[in-house]
Amino acid sequence: MTTTAEPHSLLTTPEVGGLGHSRKRVEDARFVEGRGNYVDDIVLPGMLHMAIHRSPLAHARILSIDTTEAAAMEGVIAVITGELLAGFNLAWMPTMSGDTQAVLATDKVRFQGQEIAAVIATDRYLAQDAADRIVVEYEELEPIVTPQRSLEPDAPLIRDDKEGQTSNECYTWESGDKEATDAAFAKADKVVSLDTFYPRSHPAPLETCAIVADVNSATGQATLYMTSQAPHAHRTVFALVAGLPEQNIRIVSPDIGGGFGNKVPVYPGYVVATAASLVIGKPVKWVETRTENLISTGFGRDYHMHGKLAVTNEGKILGLKVDMLSDQGAFFSDAQPTKFKAGLFHIVTGSYDYPVAHVTTRGAYTNKAPGGVAYRCSFRVTEASYMIERLVQNAAYELGMDPADFRMKNFIKKDQFPYLSPTGFVYDSGDYEGAMKLALDMVGYDQIQEEKEQARAEGRLVGIGIASFTEVVGAGHGDDYDILGLRMFDSAELRVHPTGKAILKLGVRSQGQGHETTFAQIVAEELGIPASDIKVVEGDTDNTPYGLGTYASRSTPVAGAATAVIARKLRDKARKIAAHLLEASEEDLEWEVGKFSVKGDPESSVTIQDVAFAAYTNVPESIEAGLEGVHYYDPPNMTYPFGTYVVVVDIDPGTGQWKVRRMVAVDDCGVRINPMIVEGQIHGGLTEGYAMSSMQHISFDEQGNCIGSNFLDYLVPTAWETPRFELGATVTPSPHHPIGAKGVGESATVGSPAAFVNAVIDALWHLGIRNIDMPVSADRVWAAMEEAKS
Ligand code: CDP
């Protein structure tokens, strides 16, 4: 890995460690020493274990469930079925998208791996053995495994549980101006189209989903240790589902071994374990196996996309039309803002300036596990970015233009921000040309273009692909973005103790992103308290302020902003106390990181630590004691990180195998709080992007069997396959964010797949190959070449 990241102009010393310092991750000490505390590490007195009996069939009516043998096994405490849960009104639950989902199936099974019954036993393996002995009698129904079949009029109804549901359509949604877009297309010199499919994939965090539910029947207190990316929102959902008083529910998300969107939905296992603990009166632990995680929890993508770009002969984009069809699986259970049913697919207009676009999205129920989670992206942005970047590259070729020149010609220019997109988003800031120029320089674009021609003459295949993406992260504002009506704000609570050390509590929850390191840096920047003196606490609903959680790169844009604002509020109070201590007026004080001094008399000064002590020992009557506060931040807009990725590939003409020779990634996420952590996020994202483009996908056979239910069949990349990445950075602050930062966590996964695929297509374009769907495996490339020959 190389990097050309420019350092942020530093206001603080490395000892204070404010913005721009590549402070080492404080959380890593416990992880590398094996002292982390994951849900599976939690052992409570008298704790029981749960295992789930799942459907082997994708679509079938349940005729009977026989639990006799399982229930009779020694060590089995209880067997729970949907019928039993129905008695507590718990057989179905609401999803984070406002749909309903079966907790334990009663009427039908709707995907392979669906939860049917649960066994509670004294030992995990015993519970599993007993679960295997449950006998279910089925009447098989036609399994529907594509959204196209699902929407045919004669397709059997999957969601016959829903009143008024007469087809398998989950939603239809539209954005942009159809009439104006049609008119633009009528004027176009050329219309370029692309049909493509973004296959189903699974976030596959290393730690699977798990819960230890501990309901105390004497006090009514339910403590749920849970792998949750959104503990506060989950607590509210639990209160609604289980009818438990919200103040009696405490969700604790201890260390989380990766989430990537997979730990946002509420899963049936969480609910059943909680109900079991409530009924039995003992703690119940449930930890998914790898296969359970891969077949039944939130999938990503599964998007069929058809796009058209209207262009002039001179290479100017006039408009965009996109139709897409989403395979949502049996339940619509990802977390979608209610007003954006299909997610943010309308960001599909990308980094380009044109007046009109029209987007339609349809979602269909199928007999697959619920899909569509924001797998390391904001709601569907990965698919959108893939679509536009593939389309733009193809348009350039069809016009005989260089794809970089075509992009330069159409980019939204630096002075056009804030920019209103044709589908109604207001992009905050950007310098797309700057990012692309840097990326092209780093890769030596012109040189590689020349080499490409030479290679072709020698019978070699070399390709270079670009993706210049714009991401949208940091939902809300709350008027536009909410989950089940909960406005998408976030929060920070900061207390500076008498000795000048602080605790920062957040409504978000890291799953590996390094919040304990970076959020302390924001406070260090604002108050001058060394980051190492600030403890960051997350993931405990009783001990942190309410927040909507961490997904879709929202932590920095929303909770990061809340942190800066509350630190500033405390600084304002500190100024009053400093004025009292220095016997000066507030206006006469100057702030220099960590210190107030009297203007013109630098010797008369107090440090923030002096002020903190005084806040508890020496405040005037007019000032409340303490140095503490909470801020709920509802962002005025989202932030729009961007970048340009360039990939160079060599393809073996004999086998179709392709290798990444160079991968240059220039990212702009505004001010970087911790450049090292940002680069780590980008490395992770690029690796995932590469994996999706080349090998990481889950498919289903005609019966709805999940092919990819283990790590032998579902290929997640290791260090062995992962190419070397060269990182560059530009810095375009977000004007509305208190510290100018944009989120970055997802950008690389969003931006990179198109760059990899564009590079392969670039090498093959002269053979007449226009598209190869992901994963672009060697056999697909080879087959495309063979077909082109014939
Ligand atoms: O919501 P999530 O934490 O997944 O994503 P994020 O807000 O993009 O942050 C990912 C990590 O990168 C966090 O530790 C951030 O504090 C850090 N980051 C940063 O140091 N500078 C930025 N401009 C953006 C994120």
Boltz pocket constraint, residues with backbone or C-beta under 6 A from the ligand:
constraints:
  - pocket:
      binder: B
      contacts: [[A, 513], [A, 514], [A, 515], [A, 518], [A, 519], [A, 550], [A, 551], [A, 552], [A, 553], [A, 554], [A, 555], [A, 556], [A, 557], [A, 669], [A, 670], [A, 671], [A, 672], [A, 673], [A, 674], [A, 675], [A, 677], [A, 678], [A, 681], [A, 741], [A, 742], [A, 743], [A, 744], [A, 745], [A, 746]]
      max_distance: 6.0
